[in-house]
Amino acid sequence: MKQLYRISLTIVSLFLCLVTLSSCSNNLANTDQLEGQVLSIIRNNPEVILESVQAYQQEKQQELAQSRQAFLQQMMTQPTSIIGNSPTTGVAENKVVLLEFSDFQCPFCAQANQSVKDFMDKHSDQVTLVYKHLPLTQIHPQALPAAKAAWAAFQQGKFWEYEDALFEQQDNLDEELYVAIAQELNLDLEQFNRDRISVGAEAAIRDDLKLAQTLAVNGTPFFVFNTEVLQVPLNLSEMETILAQVRS
């Protein structure tokens, strides 16, 4: 272990020298020599690189575990601080909280949405459902515009109706649809259009993304059911089983 540590320090030291010299045009010979030394050490001691990667991965896993544990503890003791100003439905006491991270362009989220609706129809007197935006913009170009439109509908008390409409018409997400749904729900269009491009919409979604980052969420849908972390499209029976567990 000590030998690997000394080799690691040598590589780092040589690399720093290499970086310093690479900015000086008069030291090209020295730069080539140092580069050769670094590559030689790496070739002769590949276990150093492997161990460094493994140590980094372990450190990140520990950080994630600690971060999740702190989050789940907060969910149990201070759920309102997690809920914040997000859309909620169901019972107001927050004793049993179902936190949903979702993306309006995600087909698995649309599938899960129906299960969540069926579940809340039966258990709205026992569970608080909270929606958190997690638009995966790298693969879903309409996820963020849809999230902003839903947030704007939320400002007029129509989030859940707007959410249902977006998922039901997921294949047609575009500007025309966002306005059409707003009209169907009799929203004030001037306010709707103003709100969805507002700083408030950006901030609300950014806060949800930060929360997802805390949990290292990398896909949707993602649920936190009190202290149960779940990343699968749940069906009704599975959700009822989990409810029985968290209430026991």
C-alpha positions as a Markdown table, in Angstrom:
| # | Residue | x | y | z |
|---|---|---|---|---|
| 1 | Met | 0.0 | 0.0 | 0.0 |
| 2 | Lys | 2.8 | 2.4 | 0.9 |
| 3 | Gln | 4.6 | 1.5 | -2.3 |
| 4 | Leu | 1.5 | 2.3 | -4.3 |
| 5 | Tyr | 1.1 | 5.6 | -2.4 |
| 6 | Arg | 4.7 | 6.6 | -3.2 |
| 7 | Ile | 4.2 | 5.8 | -6.9 |
| 8 | Ser | 1.0 | 7.8 | -7.0 |
| 9 | Leu | 2.9 | 10.8 | -5.5 |
| 10 | Thr | 5.6 | 10.4 | -8.1 |
| 11 | Ile | 3.1 | 10.4 | -10.9 |
| 12 | Val | 1.4 | 13.5 | -9.5 |
| 13 | Ser | 4.7 | 15.3 | -9.0 |
| 14 | Leu | 5.8 | 14.5 | -12.5 |
| 15 | Phe | 2.4 | 15.5 | -14.0 |
| 16 | Leu | 2.6 | 18.9 | -12.2 |
| 17 | Cys | 6.0 | 19.5 | -13.6 |
| 18 | Leu | 4.8 | 18.5 | -17.0 |
| 19 | Val | 1.9 | 21.0 | -16.8 |
| 20 | Thr | 4.3 | 23.7 | -15.7 |
| 21 | Leu | 6.8 | 23.1 | -18.5 |
| 22 | Ser | 4.2 | 22.7 | -21.2 |
| 23 | Ser | 3.4 | 26.4 | -20.9 |
| 24 | Cys | 7.0 | 27.3 | -21.7 |
| 25 | Ser | 8.1 | 27.0 | -25.3 |
| 26 | Asn | 11.8 | 26.8 | -24.5 |
| 27 | Asn | 11.4 | 23.6 | -22.4 |
| 28 | Leu | 10.1 | 21.2 | -25.1 |
| 29 | Ala | 12.9 | 18.7 | -24.5 |
| 30 | Asn | 12.2 | 18.6 | -20.8 |
| 31 | Thr | 8.5 | 18.3 | -21.4 |
| 32 | Asp | 9.0 | 15.3 | -23.7 |
| 33 | Gln | 11.3 | 13.7 | -21.1 |
| 34 | Leu | 8.8 | 14.1 | -18.3 |
| 35 | Glu | 5.9 | 12.9 | -20.4 |
| 36 | Gly | 7.9 | 9.8 | -21.1 |
| 37 | Gln | 8.6 | 9.2 | -17.5 |
| 38 | Val | 5.0 | 9.6 | -16.5 |
| 39 | Leu | 3.9 | 7.1 | -19.2 |
| 40 | Ser | 6.6 | 4.7 | -18.2 |
| 41 | Ile | 5.5 | 4.7 | -14.6 |
| 42 | Ile | 1.9 | 4.2 | -15.5 |
| 43 | Arg | 2.7 | 1.3 | -17.9 |
| 44 | Asn | 4.8 | -0.4 | -15.3 |
| 45 | Asn | 2.3 | 0.2 | -12.4 |
| 46 | Pro | -1.2 | -0.1 | -13.9 |
| 47 | Glu | -2.5 | -1.1 | -10.4 |
| 48 | Val | -1.9 | 2.5 | -9.3 |
| 49 | Ile | -4.5 | 3.8 | -11.7 |
| 50 | Leu | -6.9 | 1.0 | -10.9 |
| 51 | Glu | -6.6 | 1.6 | -7.2 |
| 52 | Ser | -7.1 | 5.3 | -7.6 |
| 53 | Val | -10.3 | 4.7 | -9.6 |
| 54 | Gln | -11.6 | 2.2 | -7.1 |
| 55 | Ala | -10.8 | 4.6 | -4.2 |
| 56 | Tyr | -12.6 | 7.4 | -6.0 |
| 57 | Gln | -15.7 | 5.2 | -6.7 |
| 58 | Gln | -15.8 | 4.1 | -3.0 |
| 59 | Glu | -15.6 | 7.7 | -1.9 |
| 60 | Lys | -18.4 | 8.7 | -4.1 |
| 61 | Gln | -20.6 | 5.8 | -3.0 |
| 62 | Gln | -20.0 | 6.7 | 0.6 |
| 63 | Glu | -20.9 | 10.3 | -0.1 |
| 64 | Leu | -24.1 | 9.2 | -1.9 |
| 65 | Ala | -25.0 | 6.9 | 1.0 |
| 66 | Gln | -24.5 | 9.6 | 3.5 |
| 67 | Ser | -26.5 | 12.1 | 1.4 |
| 68 | Arg | -29.4 | 9.7 | 0.9 |
| 69 | Gln | -29.5 | 8.9 | 4.6 |
| 70 | Ala | -29.6 | 12.6 | 5.6 |
| 71 | Phe | -32.4 | 13.1 | 3.0 |
| 72 | Leu | -34.5 | 10.2 | 4.3 |
| 73 | Gln | -34.0 | 11.3 | 7.8 |
| 74 | Gln | -35.3 | 14.7 | 6.8 |
| 75 | Met | -38.2 | 13.1 | 5.0 |
| 76 | Met | -39.2 | 11.4 | 8.3 |
| 77 | Thr | -38.7 | 14.4 | 10.6 |
| 78 | Gln | -39.2 | 17.5 | 8.5 |
| 79 | Pro | -41.2 | 16.5 | 5.3 |
| 80 | Thr | -42.4 | 20.0 | 4.7 |
| 81 | Ser | -38.8 | 21.1 | 4.1 |
| 82 | Ile | -38.5 | 18.5 | 1.3 |
| 83 | Ile | -42.0 | 19.3 | -0.1 |
| 84 | Gly | -41.3 | 23.0 | -0.2 |
| 85 | Asn | -43.6 | 24.7 | -2.7 |
| 86 | Ser | -44.1 | 21.7 | -5.0 |
| 87 | Pro | -47.5 | 20.5 | -6.2 |
| 88 | Thr | -49.2 | 18.2 | -3.7 |
| 89 | Thr | -52.4 | 16.3 | -3.5 |
| 90 | Gly | -54.0 | 13.9 | -1.0 |
| 91 | Val | -54.0 | 14.2 | 2.8 |
| 92 | Ala | -52.5 | 17.4 | 4.3 |
| 93 | Glu | -50.8 | 15.9 | 7.4 |
| 94 | Asn | -47.7 | 14.6 | 5.5 |
| 95 | Lys | -47.4 | 11.5 | 7.7 |
| 96 | Val | -47.0 | 9.3 | 4.6 |
| 97 | Val | -45.4 | 11.0 | 1.7 |
| 98 | Leu | -45.0 | 9.7 | -1.8 |
| 99 | Leu | -42.4 | 11.9 | -3.6 |
| 100 | Glu | -42.4 | 11.5 | -7.4 |
| 101 | Phe | -39.6 | 12.7 | -9.7 |
| 102 | Ser | -40.9 | 12.7 | -13.2 |
| 103 | Asp | -40.3 | 13.8 | -16.8 |
| 104 | Phe | -43.3 | 14.6 | -19.0 |
| 105 | Gln | -41.6 | 13.2 | -22.1 |
| 106 | Cys | -40.6 | 9.9 | -20.4 |
| 107 | Pro | -42.8 | 7.0 | -21.6 |
| 108 | Phe | -42.2 | 5.1 | -18.3 |
| 109 | Cys | -43.4 | 8.2 | -16.4 |
| 110 | Ala | -46.6 | 8.2 | -18.4 |
| 111 | Gln | -47.1 | 4.5 | -17.5 |
| 112 | Ala | -46.4 | 5.2 | -13.8 |
| 113 | Asn | -48.7 | 8.2 | -13.8 |
| 114 | Gln | -51.8 | 6.0 | -14.3 |
| 115 | Ser | -50.7 | 3.7 | -11.5 |
| 116 | Val | -50.1 | 6.7 | -9.2 |
| 117 | Lys | -53.6 | 8.1 | -10.1 |
| 118 | Asp | -55.3 | 4.8 | -9.3 |
| 119 | Phe | -53.4 | 4.5 | -6.1 |
| 120 | Met | -54.3 | 8.1 | -4.9 |
| 121 | Asp | -57.9 | 7.6 | -5.9 |
| 122 | Lys | -58.0 | 4.8 | -3.2 |
| 123 | His | -55.6 | 6.3 | -0.6 |
| 124 | Ser | -55.8 | 10.1 | -0.9 |
| 125 | Asp | -57.0 | 10.1 | 2.8 |
| 126 | Gln | -53.7 | 8.4 | 3.9 |
| 127 | Val | -51.0 | 9.6 | 1.5 |
| 128 | Thr | -49.5 | 13.0 | 0.4 |
| 129 | Leu | -48.4 | 12.9 | -3.2 |
| 130 | Val | -45.7 | 15.4 | -4.1 |
| 131 | Tyr | -44.5 | 16.1 | -7.7 |
| 132 | Lys | -40.9 | 17.0 | -8.4 |
| 133 | His | -39.7 | 18.0 | -11.9 |
| 134 | Leu | -36.9 | 16.0 | -13.4 |
| 135 | Pro | -36.7 | 16.9 | -17.1 |
| 136 | Leu | -34.0 | 14.8 | -18.8 |
| 137 | Thr | -33.2 | 17.4 | -21.4 |
| 138 | Gln | -30.3 | 15.5 | -22.9 |
| 139 | Ile | -32.7 | 12.9 | -24.3 |
| 140 | His | -36.1 | 14.7 | -24.1 |
| 141 | Pro | -36.1 | 18.1 | -25.8 |
| 142 | Gln | -39.7 | 18.9 | -24.8 |
| 143 | Ala | -39.3 | 17.8 | -21.1 |
| 144 | Leu | -38.3 | 21.3 | -19.9 |
| 145 | Pro | -40.9 | 23.3 | -21.9 |
| 146 | Ala | -43.5 | 20.9 | -20.6 |
| 147 | Ala | -42.3 | 21.2 | -17.0 |
| 148 | Lys | -42.4 | 25.0 | -17.3 |
| 149 | Ala | -46.0 | 24.9 | -18.7 |
| 150 | Ala | -47.1 | 22.6 | -15.9 |
| 151 | Trp | -45.5 | 24.9 | -13.3 |
| 152 | Ala | -47.4 | 27.8 | -14.9 |
| 153 | Ala | -50.7 | 25.9 | -14.6 |
| 154 | Phe | -49.8 | 25.2 | -11.0 |
| 155 | Gln | -49.8 | 29.0 | -10.3 |
| 156 | Gln | -53.5 | 28.9 | -11.3 |
| 157 | Gly | -54.3 | 25.8 | -9.2 |
| 158 | Lys | -54.5 | 23.4 | -12.2 |
| 159 | Phe | -51.3 | 21.4 | -11.9 |
| 160 | Trp | -52.7 | 18.0 | -11.6 |
| 161 | Glu | -55.2 | 18.5 | -14.4 |
| 162 | Tyr | -52.4 | 19.9 | -16.6 |
| 163 | Glu | -50.1 | 17.0 | -15.7 |
| 164 | Asp | -52.7 | 14.4 | -16.7 |
| 165 | Ala | -53.3 | 16.1 | -20.0 |
| 166 | Leu | -49.5 | 16.2 | -20.8 |
| 167 | Phe | -49.1 | 12.5 | -20.1 |
| 168 | Glu | -52.2 | 11.6 | -22.0 |
| 169 | Gln | -50.9 | 13.5 | -25.1 |
| 170 | Gln | -47.3 | 12.8 | -24.6 |
| 171 | Asp | -46.7 | 12.0 | -28.2 |
| 172 | Asn | -47.7 | 15.5 | -29.2 |
| 173 | Leu | -45.7 | 17.7 | -26.8 |
| 174 | Asp | -45.1 | 21.1 | -28.4 |
| 175 | Glu | -45.9 | 24.8 | -28.0 |
| 176 | Glu | -49.3 | 24.4 | -29.6 |
| 177 | Leu | -50.3 | 21.7 | -27.2 |
| 178 | Tyr | -49.2 | 23.6 | -24.1 |
| 179 | Val | -51.4 | 26.5 | -25.1 |
| 180 | Ala | -54.3 | 24.2 | -26.1 |
| 181 | Ile | -54.3 | 22.5 | -22.7 |
| 182 | Ala | -54.3 | 25.8 | -20.9 |
| 183 | Gln | -57.3 | 26.9 | -22.9 |
| 184 | Glu | -59.2 | 23.7 | -22.2 |
| 185 | Leu | -58.6 | 24.3 | -18.5 |
| 186 | Asn | -59.7 | 27.9 | -18.8 |
| 187 | Leu | -56.4 | 29.3 | -17.6 |
| 188 | Asp | -55.6 | 33.0 | -17.9 |
| 189 | Leu | -53.5 | 32.7 | -21.0 |
| 190 | Glu | -51.6 | 36.0 | -20.5 |
| 191 | Gln | -50.6 | 34.9 | -17.0 |
| 192 | Phe | -49.9 | 31.3 | -18.2 |
| 193 | Asn | -47.5 | 32.5 | -20.9 |
| 194 | Arg | -45.8 | 35.0 | -18.6 |
| 195 | Asp | -45.4 | 32.4 | -15.8 |
| 196 | Arg | -43.9 | 29.7 | -17.9 |
| 197 | Ile | -41.0 | 31.9 | -19.0 |
| 198 | Ser | -40.5 | 33.5 | -15.6 |
| 199 | Val | -37.6 | 33.3 | -13.3 |
| 200 | Gly | -39.9 | 31.6 | -10.8 |
| 201 | Ala | -40.4 | 28.6 | -13.2 |
| 202 | Glu | -36.6 | 28.3 | -13.8 |
| 203 | Ala | -35.9 | 28.5 | -10.0 |
| 204 | Ala | -38.6 | 25.9 | -9.1 |
| 205 | Ile | -37.3 | 23.4 | -11.6 |
| 206 | Arg | -33.7 | 24.0 | -10.7 |
| 207 | Asp | -34.5 | 23.4 | -7.0 |
| 208 | Asp | -36.1 | 20.0 | -8.0 |
| 209 | Leu | -33.0 | 19.1 | -10.1 |
| 210 | Lys | -30.7 | 19.9 | -7.1 |
| 211 | Leu | -32.8 | 17.7 | -4.9 |
| 212 | Ala | -32.5 | 14.9 | -7.5 |
| 213 | Gln | -28.8 | 15.4 | -7.6 |
| 214 | Thr | -28.6 | 15.0 | -3.8 |
| 215 | Leu | -30.2 | 11.6 | -4.3 |
| 216 | Ala | -28.1 | 10.8 | -7.4 |
| 217 | Val | -31.2 | 10.2 | -9.4 |
| 218 | Asn | -30.2 | 9.3 | -13.0 |
| 219 | Gly | -33.5 | 8.2 | -14.4 |
| 220 | Thr | -37.3 | 8.6 | -14.3 |
| 221 | Pro | -39.7 | 7.8 | -12.8 |
| 222 | Phe | -38.1 | 7.9 | -9.4 |
| 223 | Phe | -40.0 | 7.6 | -6.1 |
| 224 | Val | -39.3 | 8.1 | -2.5 |
| 225 | Phe | -42.1 | 6.5 | -0.4 |
| 226 | Asn | -41.3 | 7.8 | 3.1 |
| 227 | Thr | -38.0 | 6.0 | 3.5 |
| 228 | Glu | -38.3 | 3.6 | 0.6 |
| 229 | Val | -36.3 | 4.6 | -2.5 |
| 230 | Leu | -37.7 | 3.2 | -5.7 |
| 231 | Gln | -36.7 | 3.6 | -9.3 |
| 232 | Val | -39.2 | 1.5 | -11.2 |
| 233 | Pro | -42.6 | 2.1 | -12.9 |
| 234 | Leu | -44.8 | 0.9 | -10.0 |
| 235 | Asn | -48.1 | -0.8 | -10.4 |
| 236 | Leu | -51.0 | -0.4 | -8.1 |
| 237 | Ser | -50.5 | -3.6 | -6.1 |
| 238 | Glu | -46.8 | -2.8 | -5.5 |
| 239 | Met | -47.7 | 0.6 | -4.2 |
| 240 | Glu | -50.3 | -0.8 | -1.9 |
| 241 | Thr | -47.8 | -3.3 | -0.5 |
| 242 | Ile | -45.3 | -0.5 | 0.2 |
| 243 | Leu | -48.0 | 1.6 | 1.8 |
| 244 | Ala | -48.8 | -1.3 | 4.2 |
| 245 | Gln | -45.1 | -1.6 | 5.0 |
| 246 | Val | -44.5 | 2.1 | 5.7 |
| 247 | Arg | -47.6 | 2.3 | 7.9 |
| 248 | Ser | -46.7 | -0.8 | 9.9 |
